[in-house]
Amino acid sequence: MKYLLIKSIFLFLLYPHFLNADVQLIKKENSDSDTTLLVIAGIHGDEPGGYFSASILATHYKINSKNLWIVPNLNQKSIQKNSRGINGDMNRKFAIIKNGDKDKKIVEEIKKIITQKNVSLVLNLHDGNGFYRKTDKGNIFNPNAWGQTCVIDQCDLNQTQPFGNLNTIALDIKDRINRRLIEDHHTFDVKNTNTKFDDEAMQLSLTYYAVTHNKPAFAIESSKNLPSLSQKVFYHLLAIEEFMNIMEIGFEREFELDEENIAKLLQEYGDLSINDNISINLTNTKKSLSFIPIKSESNVFRFSNPLGSITREGRNFVAYVGNKRIVTLSPQYFKIGESCTDTFDVLVDGVKVTLNKTSDIIVNDDFNVIEQSGYRVNVIGFTSEGLVDESGVSIKLKDFDKRFSIDVDNRVYRVEFYKNNEFCHMSKVHFIQDHENE
């Protein structure tokens, strides 16, 4: 199996990548078949059930046969702002889009992806209002609701088209989902917008663009009225899995598909790498970190989470995962050393180890960075009397000022390496036992 990421706005560590394009496309492919499911999420930035589902699909599923393509964050800037669309509704721009529209490059790129020859079926993930019912049963249970639906634009495509019987497939998906409801009132149904004849707004949508180009397309809408993000993600992933089953796409996942496990996965934000010489785990990090040593320009931010992104606010950088604002980084500008070593030696609980430049130093009791000619070590938060270089010193957890920890538990601290007043790299010391009061 090969893994390929083409075209990403921000670098994504798990896959190869290209920069400065408009759509992040993650490919999980096999050589046994051209059959490909394309999953698109994040066309509306205020519908996190879809894009967090796509993120888990990208990072925690293995595809054993046939192919899965994932666009997890189509409307990235709107996702950051938790807005339906900062430039208007992107899902109403697939029939006509003006040359000056800021969404034009993204829309044109996703059109090219949708119409690629080996795309066999398209899923567009949404969170919709209420709970769809065919008859009016109250404010949120009615025919005007979109939540908990499998949406189709028409019943059929060309009869020779694989997966072209949209209504039959949607009914099958609905029945499969309804066997695994968290609550009885979460029932799914099929919503046929009969777009060509009855819905001018939907004639401008992504799924209608797909079906008019003879691509079977469905929208999956979890309900915005579900009480938790984990429930929205549960139903999206359940629907995606059932589509993969219908398409005979072989897959494995690393977890049991239930609300509890999904809730845990949603708290895993992954790692942020900066310029390949700083690595920060975004899970459990503090909301702001100061004096991050970076370049004054042309910094490269890499995320292990496909929803990771950076935005500039004044002189600070803000890291997001989806619509979640994770950490604000206040920079301190340095020239980056070009002749720094990629490893360092450290005594960890009395044992000498050699570590790569951004590795964590995992410590029970104490650590001591071994002196290295020409290098200066700055242990952030360690109070030393008059020391310019803090290598060669045994340091315990109790020696740190908690204000300078990276994490909310006050167990992870920065260890920075400099050469000739140029920044080389940053490691982190992680205390796994509490010897603070000894």
Secondary structure, DSSP 8 states (H G I E B T S, - for coil): -EEEEE--SSEETTS---SS-S--EEEEE-SS---EEEEEE-SSTT-HHHHHHHHHHHHHEEE-SSEEEEE--TTHHHHHTT-S-TTS-GGG-SS---TT-TTHHHHHHHHHHHTSTTEEEEEEEEEESSEE-SS--SSSEETT--SSEEEESSS---TTSTT--HHHHHHHHHHHHHTT-SSGGG--EEEE--HHHH-TTGGGSHHHHHHHTT--EEEEEEETTSS-HHHHHHHHHHHHHHHHHHTT--EEESS--SHHHHHHHTT---EEEETTTEEEE-TTB-SEEEEEEE-SS---EEESSTTEEEEEETTEEEEEETTEEEEEEEEEE--B-SS--SEEEEEETTEEEEEETT-EEEESSEEEE---TTEEEEETTB--SS-S--TT--EEGGGB-GGG-SBTTS-EEEEEEEETTEEEEEEEEEE-S--TT-
